[in-house]
Amino acid sequence: MEEEGPGRSCAMSGDGGLLPPPLGAITLEQLQGDFEEEGEEEEEEGCQEEDRLLAYWQGVGRGHQVDVPPDMAEPIQQLTRNNQQQDRETVPFTVINRKEKFGELLYEKRHYGPSKWACVNAQEEQYEQSICLGFMKIMRYICEQNSSGLYLGMTIPIVTVVHTEEAMPDIRRLVTVAYRLPSELQDRPPEPCDPDISIQEWPPATVYARGFRGVTNEGSIAREINFLAELLESPELCVRDTFLVAGYTNPAAANRQNEIWFLEKPEAAFRL
């Protein structure tokens, strides 16, 4: 049997004990330490990113006189992390027709099927305050504060239902912020932990949709309502005191993508 020379080594000694590793070798303990350090660095970076996002939202909130509490840090980070186009489901609809002028889309007539929405009412002094507070509640519901304990997934648009006096363009303070459940959750929506949120089944609807960009407040919504009313050939076929504001970007975005929706009266379909 060949004897081991001084230049050779064996990982295990004859009595089962570990021999010192060769010079330059990496031990399991060192590897474990490296992984732990990497994990700590990643955790620290994650905390810093979470703090940065929270601080940004808090700054936006202050501009609208809305307090964004520290417990919003995790929902904000989750939604930000899952904010790629492929991570968001668009509420399905069918285009009935489009009105264009010189290549510009003036409005679109669409049909939306029945579906379940998570809804929360808000009634603050200003519209912006209402949608911010309502959206934060919806964010918590999406981000694990539900009976499944899971992240539910983002759908767009987030819809705000606003009401006016029939003869006046003034927006009432009471609004409803609504999030459509993803298609795979339509049959069995998780229950909200927040009692202020209710799951509602919305009936099928025909809407006239016109896009606009920028902030949404009482003034901009009233302006967009008037614009679309002037463009429609038969505005009397639409509901006169309830409108929907569809938001495709979150309330903290600098240049939001929005739509104003007019609801066609159910009986109007039989007149066409």
PLY file of the C-alpha trace (Angstrom):
ply
format ascii 1.0
element vertex 272
property float x
property float y
property float z
element edge 271
property int vertex1
property int vertex2
end_header
0.00 0.00 0.00
1.39 3.35 -1.00
2.15 5.66 1.87
1.02 9.25 1.79
3.92 11.58 1.25
4.37 14.89 2.97
2.97 16.73 -0.05
-0.36 14.87 0.03
-3.24 15.27 2.42
-6.53 13.65 3.18
-9.70 15.46 4.13
-10.28 13.18 7.10
-7.76 11.94 9.69
-7.67 8.33 10.66
-9.67 8.99 13.83
-12.46 10.77 12.03
-11.32 14.31 12.94
-11.02 17.11 10.39
-7.51 18.04 9.30
-6.67 21.68 8.56
-7.53 22.58 4.95
-4.78 23.16 2.41
-3.46 26.69 2.10
-5.81 28.83 -0.02
-8.79 26.48 0.32
-12.23 27.88 1.40
-13.90 26.21 4.34
-17.63 25.59 4.73
-17.64 28.02 7.63
-16.17 30.74 5.41
-18.74 30.04 2.69
-21.55 30.20 5.22
-20.17 33.47 6.55
-20.02 34.91 3.03
-23.64 33.94 2.37
-24.72 35.47 5.68
-22.88 38.71 4.87
-24.48 38.82 1.41
-27.90 38.20 2.97
-27.33 40.98 5.49
-26.22 43.37 2.73
-29.28 42.50 0.62
-31.54 42.94 3.63
-29.96 46.31 4.37
-30.35 47.41 0.75
-33.98 46.25 0.85
-34.62 48.30 3.99
-32.99 51.35 2.43
-35.13 50.98 -0.71
-38.24 50.52 1.42
-37.39 53.67 3.40
-36.70 55.63 0.22
-40.03 54.65 -1.36
-41.92 55.41 1.85
-40.25 58.83 2.10
-41.22 59.57 -1.52
-44.86 58.63 -0.92
-44.90 60.61 2.33
-43.64 63.65 0.43
-46.37 63.25 -2.19
-48.92 62.71 0.58
-47.95 65.94 2.31
-48.63 67.78 -0.93
-52.22 66.52 -0.73
-52.48 66.88 3.07
-52.50 63.09 3.45
-50.50 61.23 6.10
-48.79 58.09 4.74
-48.09 55.93 7.83
-44.93 53.81 8.25
-46.91 50.55 7.89
-47.41 51.43 4.20
-43.70 50.79 3.51
-44.11 47.09 2.71
-47.23 47.41 0.48
-45.56 50.26 -1.41
-42.45 48.17 -2.00
-44.47 45.12 -3.08
-46.47 47.08 -5.63
-43.33 48.82 -6.89
-41.53 45.50 -7.26
-44.46 44.05 -9.24
-45.07 47.13 -11.37
-43.82 45.82 -14.70
-46.29 45.68 -17.58
-46.32 41.87 -17.57
-47.19 41.89 -13.85
-50.41 43.88 -14.33
-53.69 42.61 -15.70
-55.84 45.05 -17.66
-59.56 44.92 -16.92
-60.97 43.13 -20.01
-63.35 44.94 -22.35
-64.64 44.90 -25.91
-64.36 47.97 -28.14
-67.71 48.77 -29.78
-66.53 51.77 -31.78
-64.06 54.69 -31.74
-64.55 58.37 -32.50
-61.54 60.00 -34.14
-60.78 63.39 -35.68
-57.70 64.02 -37.83
-56.15 60.82 -36.48
-56.70 61.78 -32.84
-58.80 59.47 -30.68
-61.57 61.55 -29.11
-63.28 58.75 -27.22
-63.95 55.04 -27.28
-67.19 53.16 -26.67
-66.57 49.91 -24.76
-68.44 47.05 -23.16
-67.31 45.65 -19.81
-68.64 42.33 -18.57
-69.81 41.61 -15.01
-67.00 41.23 -12.48
-66.13 41.47 -8.79
-64.44 44.54 -7.36
-62.97 45.38 -3.95
-64.47 48.76 -3.03
-63.89 51.32 -0.30
-65.73 54.59 0.29
-63.89 57.78 1.23
-65.22 61.20 2.11
-62.42 63.68 2.77
-62.34 67.44 2.31
-60.61 67.15 -1.06
-60.90 64.59 -3.85
-57.15 63.94 -3.87
-57.24 63.10 -0.18
-60.08 60.64 -0.72
-58.42 58.75 -3.54
-55.07 58.60 -1.71
-56.61 57.21 1.48
-58.85 54.83 -0.46
-55.96 53.59 -2.58
-53.82 52.91 0.49
-56.56 50.69 1.89
-56.79 48.86 -1.45
-52.99 48.47 -1.49
-53.03 46.77 1.90
-55.73 44.40 0.68
-53.72 43.53 -2.44
-50.52 43.10 -0.41
-51.42 40.18 1.85
-53.95 41.82 4.19
-56.64 39.43 3.07
-57.96 36.00 4.06
-55.45 34.20 1.78
-52.44 36.05 3.24
-51.04 36.30 -0.31
-50.13 39.07 -2.73
-53.14 39.18 -5.05
-51.64 40.88 -8.10
-52.29 44.28 -9.63
-55.04 45.05 -12.12
-55.52 48.32 -13.98
-57.20 50.67 -14.00
-58.05 51.52 -10.41
-61.47 53.12 -10.74
-62.93 55.95 -8.67
-66.68 56.45 -8.79
-67.64 60.12 -8.42
-71.06 61.73 -8.16
-72.34 65.17 -9.10
-75.61 66.98 -8.83
-77.45 66.33 -12.09
-77.68 70.02 -12.98
-74.31 70.99 -11.43
-70.73 69.93 -12.27
-69.61 70.07 -8.62
-68.10 66.80 -7.39
-69.59 65.38 -4.20
-67.17 64.56 -1.41
-68.19 60.88 -1.15
-66.27 58.73 -3.66
-65.70 54.99 -4.11
-62.24 53.65 -4.92
-62.42 50.23 -6.60
-59.98 47.47 -7.61
-61.06 44.66 -9.93
-60.04 41.25 -8.66
-57.68 39.37 -11.02
-59.41 36.88 -13.32
-58.19 33.83 -11.38
-59.75 35.22 -8.18
-63.12 36.23 -9.62
-64.88 33.05 -8.52
-63.57 33.11 -4.94
-62.24 36.54 -3.95
-60.21 36.61 -0.72
-61.98 38.42 2.09
-60.47 41.77 3.14
-59.06 42.13 6.64
-60.20 45.77 6.61
-63.96 46.00 7.37
-64.11 49.22 5.32
-63.50 47.21 2.13
-66.38 45.29 0.56
-66.43 42.87 -2.37
-69.08 43.93 -4.87
-70.26 42.39 -8.12
-70.63 45.05 -10.77
-73.10 44.39 -13.59
-72.13 44.60 -17.27
-71.79 48.16 -18.50
-71.27 50.16 -21.67
-68.98 53.16 -21.18
-67.66 56.07 -23.23
-63.98 56.55 -22.33
-61.75 59.56 -23.01
-58.09 59.67 -21.95
-56.31 62.55 -20.24
-53.04 63.05 -18.35
-52.05 64.84 -15.18
-53.46 65.21 -11.71
-57.05 64.34 -10.88
-58.89 66.81 -8.71
-62.30 68.43 -8.60
-61.35 70.97 -11.28
-59.74 68.56 -13.76
-62.54 66.01 -13.42
-65.26 68.62 -13.98
-63.34 69.86 -17.03
-63.02 66.37 -18.51
-66.71 65.66 -17.88
-67.61 68.79 -19.85
-65.17 67.90 -22.68
-66.61 64.44 -23.17
-70.22 65.66 -22.90
-69.52 68.10 -25.75
-67.98 65.36 -27.90
-70.76 62.82 -27.52
-73.46 62.84 -30.18
-76.16 61.76 -27.69
-75.01 62.59 -24.14
-78.59 62.19 -22.91
-78.15 58.42 -23.30
-75.65 58.48 -20.43
-76.09 58.66 -16.68
-75.94 62.33 -15.70
-74.86 62.22 -12.06
-72.33 59.35 -11.82
-68.97 59.17 -13.57
-65.89 56.99 -13.30
-62.27 58.13 -13.22
-59.96 55.33 -14.35
-56.36 55.59 -13.17
-53.63 53.60 -14.90
-50.81 54.95 -12.73
-50.66 55.26 -8.95
-51.61 58.52 -7.19
-47.93 59.24 -6.45
-46.99 59.36 -10.16
-45.97 62.78 -11.50
-47.76 62.49 -14.86
-50.71 60.18 -14.41
-52.50 58.38 -17.21
-56.25 58.61 -16.68
-59.59 58.23 -18.40
-63.02 59.69 -17.71
-65.87 57.21 -18.24
-69.51 57.98 -18.94
-71.95 55.17 -18.16
-74.59 54.48 -20.77
-78.08 54.13 -19.28
-79.20 50.46 -19.35
-82.33 51.32 -21.33
-80.30 53.24 -23.93
-79.20 50.00 -25.60
-82.76 49.40 -26.71
-82.96 52.78 -28.42
-80.01 52.20 -30.73
0 1
1 2
2 3
3 4
4 5
5 6
6 7
7 8
8 9
9 10
10 11
11 12
12 13
13 14
14 15
15 16
16 17
17 18
18 19
19 20
20 21
21 22
22 23
23 24
24 25
25 26
26 27
27 28
28 29
29 30
30 31
31 32
32 33
33 34
34 35
35 36
36 37
37 38
38 39
39 40
40 41
41 42
42 43
43 44
44 45
45 46
46 47
47 48
48 49
49 50
50 51
51 52
52 53
53 54
54 55
55 56
56 57
57 58
58 59
59 60
60 61
61 62
62 63
63 64
64 65
65 66
66 67
67 68
68 69
69 70
70 71
71 72
72 73
73 74
74 75
75 76
76 77
77 78
78 79
79 80
80 81
81 82
82 83
83 84
84 85
85 86
86 87
87 88
88 89
89 90
90 91
91 92
92 93
93 94
94 95
95 96
96 97
97 98
98 99
99 100
100 101
101 102
102 103
103 104
104 105
105 106
106 107
107 108
108 109
109 110
110 111
111 112
112 113
113 114
114 115
115 116
116 117
117 118
118 119
119 120
120 121
121 122
122 123
123 124
124 125
125 126
126 127
127 128
128 129
129 130
130 131
131 132
132 133
133 134
134 135
135 136
136 137
137 138
138 139
139 140
140 141
141 142
142 143
143 144
144 145
145 146
146 147
147 148
148 149
149 150
150 151
151 152
152 153
153 154
154 155
155 156
156 157
157 158
158 159
159 160
160 161
161 162
162 163
163 164
164 165
165 166
166 167
167 168
168 169
169 170
170 171
171 172
172 173
173 174
174 175
175 176
176 177
177 178
178 179
179 180
180 181
181 182
182 183
183 184
184 185
185 186
186 187
187 188
188 189
189 190
190 191
191 192
192 193
193 194
194 195
195 196
196 197
197 198
198 199
199 200
200 201
201 202
202 203
203 204
204 205
205 206
206 207
207 208
208 209
209 210
210 211
211 212
212 213
213 214
214 215
215 216
216 217
217 218
218 219
219 220
220 221
221 222
222 223
223 224
224 225
225 226
226 227
227 228
228 229
229 230
230 231
231 232
232 233
233 234
234 235
235 236
236 237
237 238
238 239
239 240
240 241
241 242
242 243
243 244
244 245
245 246
246 247
247 248
248 249
249 250
250 251
251 252
252 253
253 254
254 255
255 256
256 257
257 258
258 259
259 260
260 261
261 262
262 263
263 264
264 265
265 266
266 267
267 268
268 269
269 270
270 271
